[in-house]
Amino acid sequence: MDEVTFKSDTVLSDVHLYTPNHRHLMVRLNGMGQPVFLSQFKLLWNRDSRTDSGAEGDGRGALLTEETPPSGPGSARPPPGSGHSDATSQVGLGTRLDEDGDLDVERRPPPASDPEPAGPPRDKVHPTILTQEEEDPLADGARESSPRDIVRIEHTMATPLEDVGKQVWRGALLLADYILFQRDLFQGRTVLELGAGTGLASIIAATVARTVYCTDVGADLLAMCQRNIALNGHLTAAGGGVVKVKELDWLRDDLCTDPEVPFSWSQEDVSDLYSHTTILLAAEVFYDDDLTDALFKTLSRLAHKLQNACTAILSVEKRLNFTLRHLDVTCEAYDHFRSWLRRLEGLADGRLRFAVERVEASFPQLLVYERIQQLELWKIFVEPVM
């Protein structure tokens, strides 16, 4: 497979676009016939984190990076003083003319002292397809490090809009970043994630939380979530956290408790959810106005059923799009999201009081990703009216 051609109606996350070509490992087809890829990330516990913005970590979190194999032998450069000179360093130093007498300029590769590019290159995506006979290349890296240092996420790379939850998005990385930074806030808590997608944020939350309800809709997506939870059980077990994958449809008023339906809720889980949940999470689910409406109505409905005050932490990317209606670049989905926040600000409906606060993204970047200015984090505080 030389390169992948995407249809015009597919969406590809920048997270996967930035991934080096040789790290796209196709492991299977999902129930929809879509290729599923496996990415391996490494957690560098108890190390100072380095970020694109230069922020320093506090040593409590982890640095999450897409693991890249070392360069091959052909890319190695001789060390200084080894007696091996770079022949290309002498090319083109003198004046050279071609047969017509014109100046002949020969292009040279950049010297070894050139700094690394500021950001990851936007290469074309060339997936490597694994067969059953091949050994998973990721397994070698997993053996070299303690299992506690490895996070493995299955995901798709390009999907129709309705299946974007099967990809990893920057907003989920920002949310996971905040969880790692505010570990004390999540310690021993019961957490509910809405629209969890691949389950990345839920997995990170479960390293410190007591129970995490990882919810979304669609049997295939939830099965992917369940698989990712199983792949990273060593992380959640180390912190004593439990992740439960459940169906939660924002368009339904009640939770599905039919035991015949996959990922349904038991009465025990429903009781635990309403009795102990204090933190709700949602990342990158504000790209459609109807879904945004459904999400905020679900938040309000849940808040009225929870027995404790709660905090909703929302991650969003402000995406700019050219629209024919305005003949200009706009961010309608983000504007609709903000209109809901303004509606909730200072709202008291007789039982609950809502307060909205933006979290400045100046906290240390403990995960490696492109933290662009359009990424935002918001908190909604919900308390009973006294």
C-alpha positions as a Python dict, from the first residue, in 0.01 Angstrom:
ca = {
    (1, 'M'): (0, 0, 0),
    (2, 'D'): (177, 314, -121),
    (3, 'E'): (-57, 573, 23),
    (4, 'V'): (-408, 612, 156),
    (5, 'T'): (-666, 806, -42),
    (6, 'F'): (-942, 953, 170),
    (7, 'K'): (-1290, 1018, 39),
    (8, 'S'): (-1419, 1373, 41),
    (9, 'D'): (-1669, 1296, 318),
    (10, 'T'): (-1413, 1155, 563),
    (11, 'V'): (-1261, 1334, 860),
    (12, 'L'): (-903, 1280, 982),
    (13, 'S'): (-783, 1397, 1323),
    (14, 'D'): (-462, 1603, 1334),
    (15, 'V'): (-342, 1369, 1609),
    (16, 'H'): (-320, 1086, 1357),
    (17, 'L'): (-202, 1308, 1073),
    (18, 'Y'): (102, 1400, 1285),
    (19, 'T'): (184, 1039, 1371),
    (20, 'P'): (497, 914, 1190),
    (21, 'N'): (406, 693, 897),
    (22, 'H'): (574, 381, 1033),
    (23, 'R'): (365, 396, 1353),
    (24, 'H'): (29, 344, 1182),
    (25, 'L'): (-29, -25, 1248),
    (26, 'M'): (-351, -174, 1118),
    (27, 'V'): (-448, -465, 1342),
    (28, 'R'): (-801, -559, 1235),
    (29, 'L'): (-1128, -448, 1080),
    (30, 'N'): (-1408, -344, 1313),
    (31, 'G'): (-1770, -449, 1285),
    (32, 'M'): (-1833, -167, 1035),
    (33, 'G'): (-1552, -286, 809),
    (34, 'Q'): (-1332, 10, 903),
    (35, 'P'): (-956, -40, 952),
    (36, 'V'): (-856, -26, 1320),
    (37, 'F'): (-507, 96, 1409),
    (38, 'L'): (-306, 55, 1726),
    (39, 'S'): (-97, 339, 1868),
    (40, 'Q'): (145, 294, 2154),
    (41, 'F'): (223, 576, 2394),
    (42, 'K'): (482, 587, 2668),
    (43, 'L'): (422, 732, 3013),
    (44, 'L'): (738, 882, 3160),
    (45, 'W'): (655, 888, 3529),
    (46, 'N'): (848, 1110, 3771),
    (47, 'R'): (1030, 1302, 3502),
    (48, 'D'): (1035, 1673, 3430),
    (49, 'S'): (808, 1732, 3133),
    (50, 'R'): (911, 1936, 2836),
    (51, 'T'): (648, 2104, 2624),
    (52, 'D'): (614, 2295, 2302),
    (53, 'S'): (533, 2605, 2505),
    (54, 'G'): (823, 2554, 2743),
    (55, 'A'): (603, 2492, 3048),
    (56, 'E'): (764, 2286, 3320),
    (57, 'G'): (589, 1997, 3489),
    (58, 'D'): (558, 1952, 3864),
    (59, 'G'): (686, 1595, 3865),
    (60, 'R'): (352, 1447, 3968),
    (61, 'G'): (220, 1366, 3626),
    (62, 'A'): (344, 1191, 3317),
    (63, 'L'): (465, 1268, 2971),
    (64, 'L'): (264, 1087, 2709),
    (65, 'T'): (435, 1054, 2374),
    (66, 'E'): (375, 866, 2055),
    (67, 'E'): (662, 620, 2066),
    (68, 'T'): (894, 634, 1765),
    (69, 'P'): (1156, 371, 1689),
    (70, 'P'): (1520, 483, 1668),
    (71, 'S'): (1650, 583, 1328),
    (72, 'G'): (1799, 314, 1113),
    (73, 'P'): (2170, 263, 1059),
    (74, 'G'): (2161, 466, 740),
    (75, 'S'): (2061, 777, 931),
    (76, 'A'): (2346, 769, 1179),
    (77, 'R'): (2612, 1043, 1158),
    (78, 'P'): (2974, 991, 1261),
    (79, 'P'): (3058, 1152, 1593),
    (80, 'P'): (3285, 1458, 1600),
    (81, 'G'): (3651, 1372, 1600),
    (82, 'S'): (3595, 1020, 1472),
    (83, 'G'): (3800, 1083, 1162),
    (84, 'H'): (3503, 1037, 929),
    (85, 'S'): (3436, 1357, 741),
    (86, 'D'): (3108, 1437, 574),
    (87, 'A'): (3187, 1447, 205),
    (88, 'T'): (2882, 1652, 127),
    (89, 'S'): (3011, 1935, 343),
    (90, 'Q'): (3266, 2018, 72),
    (91, 'V'): (3027, 2008, -221),
    (92, 'G'): (2957, 2338, -394),
    (93, 'L'): (3213, 2547, -204),
    (94, 'G'): (3391, 2648, -523),
    (95, 'T'): (3242, 2809, -833),
    (96, 'R'): (3116, 2542, -1073),
    (97, 'L'): (2994, 2596, -1429),
    (98, 'D'): (2788, 2367, -1648),
    (99, 'E'): (2867, 2295, -2013),
    (100, 'D'): (2690, 2615, -2122),
    (101, 'G'): (2893, 2829, -1885),
    (102, 'D'): (2602, 2886, -1642),
    (103, 'L'): (2654, 2871, -1267),
    (104, 'D'): (2594, 2516, -1151),
    (105, 'V'): (2447, 2511, -799),
    (106, 'E'): (2428, 2174, -631),
    (107, 'R'): (2179, 2132, -351),
    (108, 'R'): (2325, 2009, -24),
    (109, 'P'): (2153, 1843, 270),
    (110, 'P'): (2133, 2055, 586),
    (111, 'P'): (2438, 2020, 814),
    (112, 'A'): (2422, 1804, 1123),
    (113, 'S'): (2411, 2113, 1343),
    (114, 'D'): (2078, 2231, 1203),
    (115, 'P'): (1810, 2241, 1474),
    (116, 'E'): (1517, 2004, 1465),
    (117, 'P'): (1198, 2145, 1308),
    (118, 'A'): (968, 2319, 1554),
    (119, 'G'): (678, 2085, 1494),
    (120, 'P'): (605, 1741, 1354),
    (121, 'P'): (602, 1722, 973),
    (122, 'R'): (270, 1670, 800),
    (123, 'D'): (361, 1359, 610),
    (124, 'K'): (125, 1153, 402),
    (125, 'V'): (-16, 861, 591),
    (126, 'H'): (126, 523, 491),
    (127, 'P'): (-22, 255, 719),
    (128, 'T'): (166, -65, 785),
    (129, 'I'): (-70, -360, 778),
    (130, 'L'): (-9, -640, 1025),
    (131, 'T'): (-98, -998, 940),
    (132, 'Q'): (-160, -1279, 1182),
    (133, 'E'): (180, -1426, 1097),
    (134, 'E'): (365, -1106, 1186),
    (135, 'E'): (466, -1022, 1540),
    (136, 'D'): (331, -696, 1669),
    (137, 'P'): (623, -449, 1649),
    (138, 'L'): (480, -267, 1947),
    (139, 'A'): (537, -573, 2162),
    (140, 'D'): (913, -522, 2161),
    (141, 'G'): (877, -174, 2305),
    (142, 'A'): (631, -302, 2562),
    (143, 'R'): (880, -564, 2676),
    (144, 'E'): (1160, -310, 2705),
    (145, 'S'): (959, -95, 2946),
    (146, 'S'): (754, -177, 3248),
    (147, 'P'): (385, -231, 3158),
    (148, 'R'): (311, 63, 3385),
    (149, 'D'): (485, 286, 3131),
    (150, 'I'): (281, 185, 2827),
    (151, 'V'): (-59, 308, 2704),
    (152, 'R'): (-206, 136, 2399),
    (153, 'I'): (-505, 282, 2215),
    (154, 'E'): (-696, 127, 1928),
    (155, 'H'): (-860, 379, 1696),
    (156, 'T'): (-953, 449, 1337),
    (157, 'M'): (-777, 717, 1134),
    (158, 'A'): (-1036, 848, 889),
    (159, 'T'): (-1410, 817, 932),
    (160, 'P'): (-1738, 972, 825),
    (161, 'L'): (-1853, 1252, 1053),
    (162, 'E'): (-2087, 1024, 1247),
    (163, 'D'): (-1794, 801, 1349),
    (164, 'V'): (-1542, 1065, 1460),
    (165, 'G'): (-1556, 923, 1813),
    (166, 'K'): (-1340, 638, 1692),
    (167, 'Q'): (-1043, 873, 1646),
    (168, 'V'): (-822, 1044, 1907),
    (169, 'W'): (-865, 1421, 1913),
    (170, 'R'): (-655, 1702, 2059),
    (171, 'G'): (-934, 1801, 2296),
    (172, 'A'): (-920, 1457, 2458),
    (173, 'L'): (-545, 1497, 2503),
    (174, 'L'): (-595, 1841, 2661),
    (175, 'L'): (-851, 1694, 2902),
    (176, 'A'): (-622, 1402, 2989),
    (177, 'D'): (-342, 1654, 3036),
    (178, 'Y'): (-553, 1845, 3288),
    (179, 'I'): (-640, 1525, 3473),
    (180, 'L'): (-271, 1442, 3512),
    (181, 'F'): (-203, 1795, 3636),
    (182, 'Q'): (-497, 1797, 3882),
    (183, 'R'): (-459, 1445, 4016),
    (184, 'D'): (-572, 1550, 4365),
    (185, 'L'): (-904, 1670, 4222),
    (186, 'F'): (-978, 1321, 4089),
    (187, 'Q'): (-832, 1117, 4373),
    (188, 'G'): (-1087, 860, 4494),
    (189, 'R'): (-1374, 1021, 4303),
    (190, 'T'): (-1651, 875, 4089),
    (191, 'V'): (-1628, 1019, 3738),
    (192, 'L'): (-1867, 1010, 3442),
    (193, 'E'): (-1735, 1076, 3091),
    (194, 'L'): (-1990, 1162, 2823),
    (195, 'G'): (-1903, 1087, 2461),
    (196, 'A'): (-1585, 908, 2563),
    (197, 'G'): (-1486, 794, 2213),
    (198, 'T'): (-1177, 574, 2235),
    (199, 'G'): (-1177, 607, 2615),
    (200, 'L'): (-839, 781, 2647),
    (201, 'A'): (-951, 1040, 2904),
    (202, 'S'): (-1137, 776, 3105),
    (203, 'I'): (-826, 557, 3119),
    (204, 'I'): (-614, 847, 3245),
    (205, 'A'): (-883, 944, 3498),
    (206, 'A'): (-895, 587, 3629),
    (207, 'T'): (-528, 605, 3731),
    (208, 'V'): (-644, 813, 4030),
    (209, 'A'): (-1026, 798, 4044),
    (210, 'R'): (-1218, 525, 4228),
    (211, 'T'): (-1473, 455, 3953),
    (212, 'V'): (-1499, 593, 3599),
    (213, 'Y'): (-1810, 544, 3390),
    (214, 'C'): (-1692, 559, 3029),
    (215, 'T'): (-2003, 622, 2817),
    (216, 'D'): (-2098, 667, 2454),
    (217, 'V'): (-2340, 513, 2202),
    (218, 'G'): (-2297, 249, 1935),
    (219, 'A'): (-2205, -113, 2002),
    (220, 'D'): (-1896, -100, 1780),
    (221, 'L'): (-1757, 216, 1945),
    (222, 'L'): (-1830, 85, 2294),
    (223, 'A'): (-1658, -242, 2206),
    (224, 'M'): (-1351, -41, 2102),
    (225, 'C'): (-1367, 141, 2436),
    (226, 'Q'): (-1389, -190, 2621),
    (227, 'R'): (-1090, -324, 2429),
    (228, 'N'): (-882, -15, 2513),
    (229, 'I'): (-976, -47, 2879),
    (230, 'A'): (-857, -408, 2873),
    (231, 'L'): (-535, -313, 2693),
    (232, 'N'): (-456, -67, 2973),
    (233, 'G'): (-581, -259, 3275),
    (234, 'H'): (-230, -249, 3421),
    (235, 'L'): (-256, 131, 3455),
    (236, 'T'): (-595, 140, 3621),
    (237, 'A'): (-516, -157, 3846),
    (238, 'A'): (-205, 18, 3976),
    (239, 'G'): (-420, 306, 4102),
    (240, 'G'): (-704, 85, 4214),
    (241, 'G'): (-949, 247, 3972),
    (242, 'V'): (-1230, 71, 3790),
    (243, 'V'): (-1355, 169, 3444),
    (244, 'K'): (-1705, 62, 3342),
    (245, 'V'): (-1805, 102, 2977),
    (246, 'K'): (-2175, 187, 2948),
    (247, 'E'): (-2420, 313, 2690),
    (248, 'L'): (-2552, 662, 2757),
    (249, 'D'): (-2766, 812, 2482),
    (250, 'W'): (-2809, 1188, 2516),
    (251, 'L'): (-3137, 1168, 2325),
    (252, 'R'): (-3294, 940, 2587),
    (253, 'D'): (-3418, 1054, 2926),
    (254, 'D'): (-3337, 729, 3106),
    (255, 'L'): (-3043, 494, 3122),
    (256, 'C'): (-3081, 159, 2949),
    (257, 'T'): (-3115, -111, 3213),
    (258, 'D'): (-3220, -399, 2986),
    (259, 'P'): (-2976, -682, 3066),
    (260, 'E'): (-3018, -816, 2710),
    (261, 'V'): (-2866, -497, 2564),
    (262, 'P'): (-2484, -482, 2550),
    (263, 'F'): (-2327, -221, 2780),
    (264, 'S'): (-2652, -160, 2967),
    (265, 'W'): (-2666, -43, 3329),
    (266, 'S'): (-2730, -264, 3628),
    (267, 'Q'): (-2941, -125, 3910),
    (268, 'E'): (-2629, -128, 4128),
    (269, 'D'): (-2439, 86, 3876),
    (270, 'V'): (-2727, 331, 3843),
    (271, 'S'): (-2743, 371, 4220),
    (272, 'D'): (-2366, 420, 4243),
    (273, 'L'): (-2369, 674, 3959),
    (274, 'Y'): (-2633, 896, 4118),
    (275, 'S'): (-2504, 854, 4474),
    (276, 'H'): (-2131, 917, 4425),
    (277, 'T'): (-2055, 1100, 4098),
    (278, 'T'): (-1897, 1441, 4151),
    (279, 'I'): (-1707, 1497, 3823),
    (280, 'L'): (-1841, 1486, 3467),
    (281, 'L'): (-1615, 1500, 3160),
    (282, 'A'): (-1670, 1569, 2791),
    (283, 'A'): (-1411, 1633, 2520),
    (284, 'E'): (-1451, 1732, 2156),
    (285, 'V'): (-1824, 1662, 2136),
    (286, 'F'): (-1932, 2015, 2038),
    (287, 'Y'): (-1910, 1996, 1658),
    (288, 'D'): (-2284, 1972, 1583),
    (289, 'D'): (-2550, 2206, 1720),
    (290, 'D'): (-2806, 1931, 1778),
    (291, 'L'): (-2553, 1718, 1967),
    (292, 'T'): (-2444, 2021, 2169),
    (293, 'D'): (-2806, 2085, 2267),
    (294, 'A'): (-2846, 1720, 2366),
    (295, 'L'): (-2524, 1722, 2568),
    (296, 'F'): (-2617, 2026, 2776),
    (297, 'K'): (-2969, 1894, 2836),
    (298, 'T'): (-2815, 1564, 2949),
    (299, 'L'): (-2581, 1751, 3185),
    (300, 'S'): (-2876, 1936, 3336),
    (301, 'R'): (-3082, 1617, 3368),
    (302, 'L'): (-2795, 1431, 3536),
    (303, 'A'): (-2716, 1720, 3769),
    (304, 'H'): (-3072, 1715, 3900),
    (305, 'K'): (-3045, 1342, 3974),
    (306, 'L'): (-2701, 1344, 4137),
    (307, 'Q'): (-2703, 1354, 4516),
    (308, 'N'): (-2383, 1562, 4539),
    (309, 'A'): (-2263, 1891, 4397),
    (310, 'C'): (-2070, 1826, 4080),
    (311, 'T'): (-1824, 1984, 3838),
    (312, 'A'): (-1839, 1935, 3462),
    (313, 'I'): (-1508, 1978, 3279),
    (314, 'L'): (-1550, 2039, 2906),
    (315, 'S'): (-1280, 2044, 2640),
    (316, 'V'): (-1347, 2208, 2303),
    (317, 'E'): (-1151, 2313, 1996),
    (318, 'K'): (-1258, 2634, 1827),
    (319, 'R'): (-1267, 2527, 1461),
    (320, 'L'): (-1285, 2787, 1187),
    (321, 'N'): (-1478, 2701, 870),
    (322, 'F'): (-1572, 2891, 557),
    (323, 'T'): (-1950, 2895, 510),
    (324, 'L'): (-2147, 2988, 200),
    (325, 'R'): (-2416, 3136, 421),
    (326, 'H'): (-2180, 3398, 559),
    (327, 'L'): (-1927, 3399, 274),
    (328, 'D'): (-1671, 3424, 548),
    (329, 'V'): (-1471, 3217, 795),
    (330, 'T'): (-1682, 3145, 1103),
    (331, 'C'): (-1687, 2908, 1399),
    (332, 'E'): (-2058, 2836, 1430),
    (333, 'A'): (-2028, 2515, 1635),
    (334, 'Y'): (-1806, 2691, 1890),
    (335, 'D'): (-2037, 2994, 1901),
    (336, 'H'): (-2332, 2767, 1975),
    (337, 'F'): (-2131, 2602, 2254),
    (338, 'R'): (-2053, 2943, 2405),
    (339, 'S'): (-2418, 3046, 2385),
    (340, 'W'): (-2501, 2753, 2613),
    (341, 'L'): (-2235, 2860, 2862),
    (342, 'R'): (-2378, 3212, 2869),
    (343, 'R'): (-2723, 3066, 2926),
    (344, 'L'): (-2598, 2866, 3225),
    (345, 'E'): (-2391, 3145, 3380),
    (346, 'G'): (-2553, 3247, 3705),
    (347, 'L'): (-2859, 3032, 3633),
    (348, 'A'): (-3056, 2915, 3937),
    (349, 'D'): (-3361, 2705, 3859),
    (350, 'G'): (-3490, 2679, 4215),
    (351, 'R'): (-3293, 2366, 4304),
    (352, 'L'): (-2952, 2411, 4145),
    (353, 'R'): (-2714, 2699, 4084),
    (354, 'F'): (-2473, 2696, 3786),
    (355, 'A'): (-2144, 2883, 3760),
    (356, 'V'): (-1913, 2883, 3457),
    (357, 'E'): (-1537, 2935, 3459),
    (358, 'R'): (-1277, 2910, 3186),
    (359, 'V'): (-958, 2724, 3274),
    (360, 'E'): (-653, 2895, 3130),
    (361, 'A'): (-443, 2648, 2938),
    (362, 'S'): (-129, 2764, 3115),
    (363, 'F'): (-100, 2450, 3326),
    (364, 'P'): (205, 2234, 3247),
    (365, 'Q'): (175, 2028, 2933),
    (366, 'L'): (239, 1677, 3054),
    (367, 'L'): (144, 1509, 2727),
    (368, 'V'): (307, 1561, 2391),
    (369, 'Y'): (62, 1706, 2138),
    (370, 'E'): (7, 2035, 1961),
    (371, 'R'): (-162, 2259, 2217),
    (372, 'I'): (-297, 2519, 1978),
    (373, 'Q'): (-461, 2843, 2090),
    (374, 'Q'): (-801, 2719, 1973),
    (375, 'L'): (-808, 2449, 2244),
    (376, 'E'): (-1012, 2554, 2546),
    (377, 'L'): (-1112, 2403, 2878),
    (378, 'W'): (-1424, 2508, 3069),
    (379, 'K'): (-1568, 2419, 3408),
    (380, 'I'): (-1933, 2424, 3506),
    (381, 'F'): (-1996, 2416, 3883),
    (382, 'V'): (-2335, 2284, 3989),
    (383, 'E'): (-2444, 2330, 4350),
    (384, 'P'): (-2779, 2298, 4528),
    (385, 'V'): (-2956, 2623, 4612),
    (386, 'M'): (-2952, 2670, 4989),
}
